[in-house]
Amino acid sequence: METNDFLLYNEVVYRLHACQSMEAFKPTLLSQVKLLIPYAYGTFIPIHTDPETQQAAHGEPYCLPRSFTPMEEKWLQMADRGYSLWMSYAPEPTVTRDSELLAGDSRFDTPSYRHIYQDWRVYDCLQMTIALAGRTMGRLAFYRTRAEGAFTDQDVFALRALANHIGLACARCLQQEGAGSAKRPLAELIEAYGLTRREGEILGLILRDQNNEEILARLTISRNTLLKHLQNLYRKCGVSSRWDLRKLGG
Protein backbone atom coordinates (compact mmCIF):
# COMPACT_ATOMS: atom_id res chain seq x y z
CA MET A 1 0.00 0.00 0.00
CA GLU A 2 1.34 3.40 -1.00
CA THR A 3 2.01 5.94 1.77
CA ASN A 4 -0.85 8.22 0.69
CA ASP A 5 -3.28 5.29 0.54
CA PHE A 6 -2.19 4.15 4.00
CA LEU A 7 -2.73 7.62 5.47
CA LEU A 8 -6.14 7.87 3.80
CA TYR A 9 -7.16 4.43 5.08
CA ASN A 10 -6.17 5.44 8.64
CA GLU A 11 -8.18 8.66 8.35
CA VAL A 12 -11.28 6.74 7.17
CA VAL A 13 -10.97 4.28 10.06
CA TYR A 14 -10.56 7.14 12.54
CA ARG A 15 -13.66 8.93 11.23
CA LEU A 16 -15.73 5.76 11.51
CA HIS A 17 -14.72 5.05 15.11
CA ALA A 18 -15.25 8.69 16.06
CA CYS A 19 -19.00 8.39 15.34
CA GLN A 20 -21.15 8.48 18.47
CA SER A 21 -24.61 7.86 16.96
CA MET A 22 -26.25 6.18 13.99
CA GLU A 23 -27.24 9.59 12.64
CA ALA A 24 -23.55 10.47 12.44
CA PHE A 25 -22.46 7.00 11.36
CA LYS A 26 -24.59 6.78 8.19
CA PRO A 27 -23.33 9.88 6.33
CA THR A 28 -19.80 9.38 7.63
CA LEU A 29 -19.71 5.79 6.39
CA LEU A 30 -20.84 6.63 2.86
CA SER A 31 -18.73 9.77 2.46
CA GLN A 32 -15.55 8.26 3.90
CA VAL A 33 -15.68 4.99 1.96
CA LYS A 34 -16.12 7.02 -1.22
CA LEU A 35 -12.63 8.43 -0.67
CA LEU A 36 -11.19 4.92 -1.04
CA ILE A 37 -13.74 3.43 -3.44
CA PRO A 38 -15.23 6.00 -5.84
CA TYR A 39 -18.88 5.39 -6.74
CA ALA A 40 -21.90 7.16 -8.22
CA TYR A 41 -24.49 6.09 -5.64
CA GLY A 42 -24.11 4.63 -2.16
CA THR A 43 -26.63 3.13 0.26
CA PHE A 44 -26.76 1.96 3.86
CA ILE A 45 -29.82 -0.10 4.86
CA PRO A 46 -30.13 -1.15 8.52
CA ILE A 47 -31.14 -4.76 9.17
CA HIS A 48 -32.90 -6.10 12.28
CA THR A 49 -33.19 -9.86 12.76
CA ASP A 50 -36.12 -11.17 14.77
CA PRO A 51 -34.60 -13.49 17.42
CA GLU A 52 -37.68 -15.74 17.35
CA THR A 53 -38.23 -16.21 13.61
CA GLN A 54 -34.73 -15.24 12.39
CA GLN A 55 -36.45 -13.14 9.72
CA ALA A 56 -34.49 -10.11 8.52
CA ALA A 57 -36.33 -6.79 8.47
CA HIS A 58 -34.84 -3.95 6.43
CA GLY A 59 -35.03 -0.43 7.77
CA GLU A 60 -35.17 2.90 5.97
CA PRO A 61 -32.36 3.33 3.42
CA TYR A 62 -29.86 6.16 3.75
CA CYS A 63 -28.44 7.14 0.36
CA LEU A 64 -25.75 9.36 -1.08
CA PRO A 65 -26.94 11.32 -2.96
CA ARG A 66 -30.26 11.46 -1.13
CA SER A 67 -32.11 11.61 -4.47
CA PHE A 68 -31.24 7.91 -4.92
CA THR A 69 -33.44 6.96 -1.93
CA PRO A 70 -36.63 6.24 -3.97
CA MET A 71 -34.67 3.72 -6.03
CA GLU A 72 -33.56 1.79 -2.96
CA GLU A 73 -37.09 1.92 -1.58
CA LYS A 74 -38.15 0.12 -4.77
CA TRP A 75 -35.42 -2.45 -4.13
CA LEU A 76 -36.85 -3.06 -0.67
CA GLN A 77 -40.25 -3.75 -2.20
CA MET A 78 -38.67 -6.40 -4.44
CA ALA A 79 -36.05 -7.69 -2.00
CA ASP A 80 -37.73 -11.07 -1.46
CA ARG A 81 -37.34 -11.75 -5.19
CA GLY A 82 -33.79 -10.47 -5.51
CA TYR A 83 -30.70 -12.59 -6.12
CA SER A 84 -28.78 -10.88 -3.28
CA LEU A 85 -31.33 -11.26 -0.46
CA TRP A 86 -29.15 -13.99 1.09
CA MET A 87 -26.66 -11.28 2.08
CA SER A 88 -29.20 -9.89 4.57
CA TYR A 89 -28.83 -13.14 6.53
CA ALA A 90 -25.04 -13.44 6.45
CA PRO A 91 -23.72 -13.61 10.06
CA GLU A 92 -20.31 -12.26 9.09
CA PRO A 93 -19.00 -9.51 6.78
CA THR A 94 -19.54 -10.62 3.18
CA VAL A 95 -18.42 -8.67 0.11
CA THR A 96 -19.64 -9.35 -3.45
CA ARG A 97 -19.87 -7.48 -6.74
CA ASP A 98 -22.50 -8.07 -9.38
CA SER A 99 -20.01 -8.14 -12.26
CA GLU A 100 -18.40 -11.18 -10.61
CA LEU A 101 -21.53 -12.76 -9.11
CA LEU A 102 -23.53 -12.75 -12.36
CA ALA A 103 -21.79 -13.97 -15.49
CA GLY A 104 -21.38 -11.57 -18.41
CA ASP A 105 -24.16 -9.04 -18.78
CA SER A 106 -26.82 -11.26 -17.18
CA ARG A 107 -27.17 -8.75 -14.34
CA PHE A 108 -28.88 -6.38 -16.79
CA ASP A 109 -31.70 -8.91 -17.23
CA THR A 110 -32.59 -9.17 -13.53
CA PRO A 111 -35.90 -7.62 -12.37
CA SER A 112 -34.09 -5.31 -9.95
CA TYR A 113 -32.03 -3.84 -12.80
CA ARG A 114 -34.79 -3.51 -15.38
CA HIS A 115 -37.39 -2.07 -12.99
CA ILE A 116 -35.18 -0.05 -10.64
CA TYR A 117 -31.66 0.78 -11.72
CA GLN A 118 -31.83 0.97 -15.50
CA ASP A 119 -32.94 4.60 -15.49
CA TRP A 120 -29.95 5.43 -13.30
CA ARG A 121 -27.54 3.77 -15.77
CA VAL A 122 -26.18 1.45 -13.08
CA TYR A 123 -23.46 -0.79 -14.49
CA ASP A 124 -22.05 -2.58 -11.44
CA CYS A 125 -22.83 -2.96 -7.73
CA LEU A 126 -20.44 -3.67 -4.85
CA GLN A 127 -22.25 -4.95 -1.75
CA MET A 128 -21.27 -5.81 1.80
CA THR A 129 -23.11 -7.29 4.76
CA ILE A 130 -22.31 -5.30 7.90
CA ALA A 131 -21.99 -7.87 10.69
CA LEU A 132 -20.06 -8.45 13.89
CA ALA A 133 -19.90 -11.48 16.19
CA GLY A 134 -22.74 -13.23 14.37
CA ARG A 135 -25.01 -10.17 14.42
CA THR A 136 -26.18 -8.80 11.06
CA MET A 137 -26.68 -5.05 11.25
CA GLY A 138 -26.92 -3.68 7.74
CA ARG A 139 -26.45 -3.84 3.97
CA LEU A 140 -23.94 -1.57 2.28
CA ALA A 141 -24.19 -1.08 -1.47
CA PHE A 142 -22.21 1.04 -3.95
CA TYR A 143 -23.11 1.56 -7.59
CA ARG A 144 -21.15 2.66 -10.64
CA THR A 145 -22.38 3.70 -14.07
CA ARG A 146 -21.01 2.31 -17.33
CA ALA A 147 -18.86 5.41 -17.74
CA GLU A 148 -17.15 4.64 -14.41
CA GLY A 149 -16.70 0.95 -15.19
CA ALA A 150 -16.93 -2.14 -13.02
CA PHE A 151 -15.56 -2.46 -9.51
CA THR A 152 -12.10 -4.03 -9.35
CA ASP A 153 -10.37 -6.60 -7.17
CA GLN A 154 -8.64 -3.70 -5.46
CA ASP A 155 -12.03 -2.18 -4.58
CA VAL A 156 -13.17 -5.50 -3.11
CA PHE A 157 -9.95 -5.75 -1.10
CA ALA A 158 -10.33 -2.19 0.23
CA LEU A 159 -13.90 -2.85 1.41
CA ARG A 160 -12.93 -6.14 3.04
CA ALA A 161 -10.09 -4.36 4.82
CA LEU A 162 -12.64 -1.94 6.31
CA ALA A 163 -15.27 -4.59 7.11
CA ASN A 164 -14.40 -5.22 10.76
CA HIS A 165 -13.95 -1.52 11.48
CA ILE A 166 -17.34 -0.75 9.92
CA GLY A 167 -18.99 -3.55 11.91
CA LEU A 168 -17.45 -2.45 15.20
CA ALA A 169 -18.33 1.22 14.67
CA CYS A 170 -21.89 0.31 13.71
CA ALA A 171 -22.35 -1.97 16.74
CA ARG A 172 -21.04 0.72 19.10
CA CYS A 173 -23.40 3.35 17.66
CA LEU A 174 -26.36 0.97 17.93
CA GLN A 175 -25.44 0.18 21.52
CA GLN A 176 -25.20 3.85 22.46
CA GLU A 177 -28.47 4.55 20.68
CA GLY A 178 -30.18 1.80 22.64
CA ALA A 179 -28.70 2.94 25.94
CA GLY A 180 -29.86 6.48 25.33
CA SER A 181 -33.45 5.65 24.45
CA ALA A 182 -35.98 6.09 27.23
CA LYS A 183 -37.87 3.02 28.45
CA ARG A 184 -41.65 3.32 28.17
CA PRO A 185 -43.51 1.95 31.21
CA LEU A 186 -45.70 -1.07 30.52
CA ALA A 187 -48.75 0.73 31.96
CA GLU A 188 -48.23 3.55 29.45
CA LEU A 189 -48.11 1.08 26.56
CA ILE A 190 -51.25 -0.71 27.74
CA GLU A 191 -53.16 2.56 27.87
CA ALA A 192 -51.73 3.95 24.63
CA TYR A 193 -52.68 0.86 22.59
CA GLY A 194 -55.87 -0.10 24.41
CA LEU A 195 -54.63 -3.54 25.48
CA THR A 196 -56.60 -5.99 27.60
CA ARG A 197 -55.21 -7.26 30.90
CA ARG A 198 -54.00 -10.50 29.32
CA GLU A 199 -52.49 -8.73 26.32
CA GLY A 200 -50.67 -6.43 28.73
CA GLU A 201 -49.30 -9.42 30.64
CA ILE A 202 -48.02 -11.02 27.45
CA LEU A 203 -46.45 -7.77 26.23
CA GLY A 204 -44.73 -7.37 29.59
CA LEU A 205 -43.21 -10.83 29.31
CA ILE A 206 -42.10 -10.16 25.74
CA LEU A 207 -40.39 -6.96 26.86
CA ARG A 208 -38.53 -9.12 29.40
CA ASP A 209 -37.29 -11.32 26.52
CA GLN A 210 -39.53 -14.28 27.38
CA ASN A 211 -40.07 -16.70 24.49
CA ASN A 212 -43.37 -18.46 23.70
CA GLU A 213 -42.56 -21.56 25.76
CA GLU A 214 -41.74 -19.47 28.81
CA ILE A 215 -44.91 -17.42 28.39
CA LEU A 216 -47.05 -20.58 28.07
CA ALA A 217 -45.55 -21.99 31.26
CA ARG A 218 -45.97 -18.69 33.13
CA LEU A 219 -49.59 -18.02 32.15
CA THR A 220 -50.78 -21.64 31.74
CA ILE A 221 -52.69 -20.92 28.54
CA SER A 222 -52.89 -22.93 25.31
CA ARG A 223 -50.63 -22.25 22.35
CA ASN A 224 -53.61 -21.27 20.18
CA THR A 225 -54.74 -18.75 22.79
CA LEU A 226 -51.26 -17.26 22.94
CA LEU A 227 -51.10 -16.95 19.15
CA LYS A 228 -54.46 -15.17 19.12
CA HIS A 229 -53.24 -12.72 21.76
CA LEU A 230 -50.07 -12.11 19.75
CA GLN A 231 -52.09 -11.39 16.61
CA ASN A 232 -54.18 -8.89 18.58
CA LEU A 233 -51.01 -7.27 19.92
CA TYR A 234 -49.56 -6.90 16.43
CA ARG A 235 -52.82 -5.39 15.15
CA LYS A 236 -53.38 -2.96 18.04
CA CYS A 237 -49.75 -1.85 18.19
CA GLY A 238 -49.41 -1.53 14.42
CA VAL A 239 -46.42 -3.87 14.16
CA SER A 240 -45.69 -7.10 12.31
CA SER A 241 -43.16 -8.96 14.44
CA ARG A 242 -42.08 -9.79 17.97
CA TRP A 243 -38.97 -7.70 17.39
CA ASP A 244 -41.15 -4.65 16.76
CA LEU A 245 -43.07 -5.29 19.98
CA ARG A 246 -39.82 -5.29 21.93
CA LYS A 247 -38.86 -1.96 20.43
CA LEU A 248 -42.05 -0.37 21.77
CA GLY A 249 -40.53 -0.43 25.25
CA GLY A 250 -37.56 1.63 24.13
KAVEN-V861495 format. One record per pair of residues at least 12 apart in sequence whose C-alpha atoms are under 10 Angstrom apart, sorted by the first residue. I is the first residue (numbers start at 1). GAP is how many residues later the second one is. Records with the same first field share a line. If there is no record, write none. Layout:
I=GAP ; GAP
//
This chain:
5=30 ; 31
8=24 ; 27 ; 28
9=23 ; 24 ; 26 ; 27 ; 149 ; 152 ; 153
11=21
12=16 ; 17 ; 19 ; 20 ; 21 ; 22 ; 23 ; 24 ; 150 ; 153
13=16 ; 19 ; 20 ; 149 ; 152 ; 153 ; 156
14=151 ; 155
15=13 ; 14 ; 17 ; 154
16=12 ; 13 ; 16 ; 17 ; 146 ; 149 ; 150 ; 151 ; 152 ; 153 ; 154
17=148 ; 149 ; 151 ; 152 ; 153 ; 155 ; 156
18=151 ; 155
19=150 ; 151 ; 153 ; 154
20=149 ; 150 ; 152 ; 153 ; 154 ; 155 ; 156 ; 157
21=148 ; 149 ; 151 ; 152 ; 153 ; 154 ; 155 ; 156 ; 159
22=24 ; 147 ; 148 ; 149 ; 150 ; 151 ; 152 ; 153 ; 154 ; 155
23=39 ; 150 ; 154
24=149
25=141 ; 144 ; 145 ; 148 ; 149
26=17 ; 18 ; 19 ; 20 ; 35 ; 36 ; 37 ; 38 ; 144
27=16 ; 17 ; 35 ; 36 ; 37
29=13 ; 14 ; 15 ; 111 ; 137 ; 140 ; 141
30=12 ; 13 ; 14 ; 32 ; 33 ; 34 ; 35 ; 110 ; 111 ; 112
31=33 ; 34
33=109 ; 125 ; 126 ; 129 ; 133
34=30 ; 108
36=119 ; 122 ; 123
37=89 ; 105 ; 114 ; 115 ; 117 ; 118 ; 119 ; 121 ; 122
38=104 ; 105 ; 106 ; 110 ; 113 ; 117
39=25 ; 85 ; 86 ; 87 ; 102 ; 103 ; 104 ; 105 ; 106 ; 109 ; 110 ; 111 ; 112
40=24 ; 25 ; 28 ; 80 ; 82 ; 102 ; 103 ; 104 ; 105 ; 108
41=22 ; 23 ; 24 ; 25 ; 26 ; 27 ; 28 ; 79 ; 81 ; 84 ; 100 ; 101 ; 102 ; 103 ; 104
42=20 ; 21 ; 22 ; 23 ; 24 ; 26 ; 27 ; 30 ; 83 ; 84 ; 85 ; 98 ; 99 ; 100 ; 101 ; 102
43=18 ; 19 ; 20 ; 21 ; 22 ; 23 ; 25 ; 26 ; 29 ; 84 ; 96 ; 97 ; 98 ; 99 ; 100
44=15 ; 16 ; 17 ; 18 ; 19 ; 20 ; 28 ; 83 ; 84 ; 85 ; 86 ; 94 ; 95 ; 96 ; 97 ; 98
45=13 ; 14 ; 15 ; 16 ; 17 ; 18 ; 27 ; 28 ; 31 ; 43 ; 84 ; 85 ; 92 ; 93 ; 94 ; 95 ; 96
46=12 ; 13 ; 14 ; 15 ; 16 ; 42 ; 84 ; 90 ; 91 ; 92 ; 93 ; 94 ; 124
47=12 ; 13 ; 41 ; 42 ; 82 ; 83 ; 84 ; 88 ; 89 ; 90 ; 91 ; 92
48=40 ; 41 ; 87 ; 88 ; 89 ; 90 ; 195 ; 196
49=39 ; 40 ; 86 ; 87 ; 88 ; 194
50=191 ; 192 ; 193 ; 194 ; 196
51=158 ; 160 ; 191 ; 192
52=159 ; 160 ; 189 ; 190 ; 191
53=188 ; 189 ; 190
54=35 ; 189
55=33 ; 34 ; 186 ; 188
56=29 ; 30 ; 32 ; 33 ; 80 ; 81 ; 82
57=19 ; 31 ; 81 ; 184 ; 186 ; 187
58=18 ; 21 ; 30 ; 79 ; 80 ; 81
59=14 ; 17 ; 79 ; 80
60=12 ; 13 ; 16
61=12 ; 14 ; 15 ; 77 ; 78 ; 79
62=78
63=77 ; 78 ; 79
64=78
68=49 ; 52
70=46
71=41 ; 44 ; 45 ; 46 ; 48 ; 49
72=40 ; 44 ; 45 ; 69
73=43
74=38 ; 41 ; 42 ; 43
75=36 ; 37 ; 38 ; 40 ; 41 ; 42
76=36
78=33 ; 34 ; 37 ; 38
79=33
81=29 ; 30 ; 31
82=28 ; 29 ; 30
83=15 ; 18 ; 19 ; 24 ; 27 ; 28 ; 29
84=12 ; 14 ; 17 ; 43
85=54
86=43
87=40 ; 41 ; 42 ; 43 ; 49 ; 51 ; 52
88=40 ; 41 ; 42 ; 43 ; 48 ; 49 ; 50 ; 51
89=40 ; 42 ; 45 ; 46 ; 47 ; 48 ; 49 ; 50
90=38 ; 39 ; 40 ; 41 ; 44 ; 45 ; 46 ; 47
91=38 ; 39 ; 40 ; 41 ; 42 ; 43 ; 44 ; 45 ; 46
92=36 ; 37 ; 38 ; 39 ; 40 ; 41 ; 42 ; 43 ; 44 ; 45 ; 71 ; 72 ; 75
93=35 ; 36 ; 37 ; 38 ; 39 ; 40 ; 41 ; 42 ; 43 ; 44 ; 45 ; 46 ; 66 ; 67 ; 69 ; 70 ; 71 ; 73 ; 74
94=33 ; 34 ; 35 ; 36 ; 37 ; 45 ; 65 ; 66 ; 69
95=31 ; 32 ; 33 ; 34 ; 35 ; 45 ; 46 ; 61 ; 62 ; 64 ; 65 ; 68
96=29 ; 30 ; 31 ; 32 ; 33 ; 45 ; 60 ; 63 ; 64
97=27 ; 28 ; 29 ; 30 ; 31 ; 44 ; 45 ; 46 ; 53 ; 54 ; 55 ; 56 ; 58 ; 59
98=25 ; 26 ; 27 ; 28 ; 29 ; 45 ; 52 ; 53
99=24 ; 25 ; 26 ; 27 ; 51 ; 52 ; 53
100=24 ; 25 ; 26 ; 50 ; 51 ; 52 ; 53
101=24
105=18
107=16 ; 17 ; 18
108=14 ; 15 ; 16
117=26
118=27
120=23 ; 24 ; 25
121=22 ; 23 ; 24 ; 25 ; 26
122=20 ; 21 ; 22 ; 23 ; 24 ; 25 ; 26 ; 27 ; 28
123=20 ; 21 ; 22 ; 23 ; 24 ; 25 ; 26 ; 27 ; 28
124=18 ; 19 ; 20 ; 21 ; 22 ; 24 ; 25 ; 26 ; 27
125=16 ; 17 ; 18 ; 19 ; 20 ; 25 ; 26
126=14 ; 15 ; 16 ; 17 ; 18 ; 24 ; 25 ; 26 ; 29 ; 30 ; 33
127=12 ; 13 ; 14 ; 15 ; 16 ; 29 ; 32
128=12 ; 13 ; 14 ; 28 ; 31 ; 32 ; 35
129=12 ; 34 ; 38
130=33 ; 34 ; 35 ; 36 ; 37 ; 38 ; 40 ; 41
131=32 ; 33 ; 35 ; 36 ; 37 ; 39 ; 40
132=31 ; 32 ; 33 ; 34 ; 35 ; 36 ; 37 ; 38 ; 39
133=31 ; 34 ; 35 ; 38
135=32 ; 36
136=31 ; 35
137=30 ; 33 ; 34 ; 37
138=29 ; 32
178=69 ; 72
179=71
180=70
181=68 ; 69
182=67 ; 68
183=64 ; 65 ; 66 ; 67
184=63 ; 64 ; 65 ; 66
185=19 ; 63 ; 64 ; 65
186=14 ; 15 ; 17 ; 18 ; 21 ; 62 ; 63
187=13 ; 17
188=61
189=14 ; 15 ; 48 ; 59 ; 60
190=13 ; 14 ; 47
192=44 ; 45
193=40 ; 42 ; 43 ; 44 ; 45
194=39 ; 42 ; 43
195=34 ; 37 ; 38 ; 41 ; 42
196=33 ; 36 ; 37
198=21 ; 28 ; 31
199=27 ; 29 ; 30 ; 31 ; 33 ; 34
200=29 ; 33
201=14 ; 18
202=13 ; 14 ; 16 ; 17 ; 24 ; 27 ; 28 ; 31
203=26 ; 27 ; 30 ; 39 ; 42 ; 43 ; 45 ; 46
204=41 ; 42 ; 45
205=13 ; 41
206=36 ; 37 ; 39 ; 40 ; 43
207=35 ; 36 ; 38 ; 39 ; 40 ; 41 ; 42 ; 43
208=38 ; 41
209=33 ; 34 ; 37
211=31
212=14 ; 15
230=12 ; 15
233=12
//
